[in-house]
Amino acid sequence: MFSDVGADQGHGSGQTPAAPFAGRFEWFSLLVMGAAFLALWRYKIGVIPVIGACPLAGLGYSLVV
């Protein structure tokens, strides 16, 4: 039933299965993830403030860069 599910993943565009990993690595995303992890586990900050701070950090980064 599911034997040919992965056969046409590229939808005729010539993409390989490695295509999602072909771009560059986003170091800022890793930094935000690490800061969120520390805020949640080490400093016991609540989930909602961390979820609110992450997009604000991303917005600030995108405006600066």
C-alpha positions as CSV (number, residue, x, y, z in Angstrom):
1,M,0.0,0.0,0.0
2,F,2.7,2.5,0.9
3,S,5.5,1.1,-1.2
4,D,5.6,4.0,-3.7
5,V,5.0,6.9,-1.3
6,G,8.6,8.1,-1.4
7,A,8.9,7.6,-5.1
8,D,7.6,11.0,-6.2
9,Q,8.6,13.2,-3.3
10,G,10.2,15.8,-5.6
11,H,6.9,16.3,-7.6
12,G,8.8,16.3,-10.9
13,S,11.3,19.1,-9.9
14,G,14.3,16.9,-9.9
15,Q,14.9,17.1,-6.1
16,T,16.7,14.4,-4.3
17,P,15.9,13.1,-0.8
18,A,18.8,15.2,0.5
19,A,17.2,18.4,-0.8
20,P,15.9,19.6,2.6
21,F,19.5,19.5,4.0
22,A,21.1,21.2,1.0
23,G,20.8,24.8,2.4
24,R,23.0,26.5,4.8
25,F,22.9,26.0,8.5
26,E,21.1,28.7,10.6
27,W,23.4,29.3,13.6
28,F,21.1,31.9,15.1
29,S,18.3,29.3,15.4
30,L,20.6,27.0,17.3
31,L,21.5,29.9,19.6
32,V,17.8,30.7,20.3
33,M,17.1,27.0,20.9
34,G,20.0,26.8,23.4
35,A,18.8,30.0,25.2
36,A,15.2,28.6,25.3
37,F,16.5,25.3,26.8
38,L,18.5,27.1,29.4
39,A,15.6,29.4,30.3
40,L,13.2,26.5,30.7
41,W,15.5,24.0,32.6
42,R,18.1,26.0,34.4
43,Y,16.4,29.2,35.2
44,K,12.8,27.8,35.5
45,I,11.2,30.5,33.4
46,G,7.7,29.7,32.3
47,V,6.9,28.3,28.9
48,I,4.7,31.2,27.7
49,P,7.4,33.8,28.3
50,V,9.9,31.7,26.5
51,I,7.6,31.1,23.6
52,G,7.0,34.9,23.5
53,A,10.7,35.7,23.6
54,C,11.8,33.4,20.9
55,P,9.9,35.1,18.0
56,L,10.9,38.5,19.3
57,A,14.5,37.4,19.2
58,G,14.0,36.2,15.6
59,L,12.3,39.4,14.6
60,G,15.1,41.5,16.1
61,Y,17.7,39.3,14.3
62,S,15.9,39.6,11.0
63,L,15.7,43.4,11.3
64,V,19.4,43.7,12.2
65,V,20.6,41.3,9.5
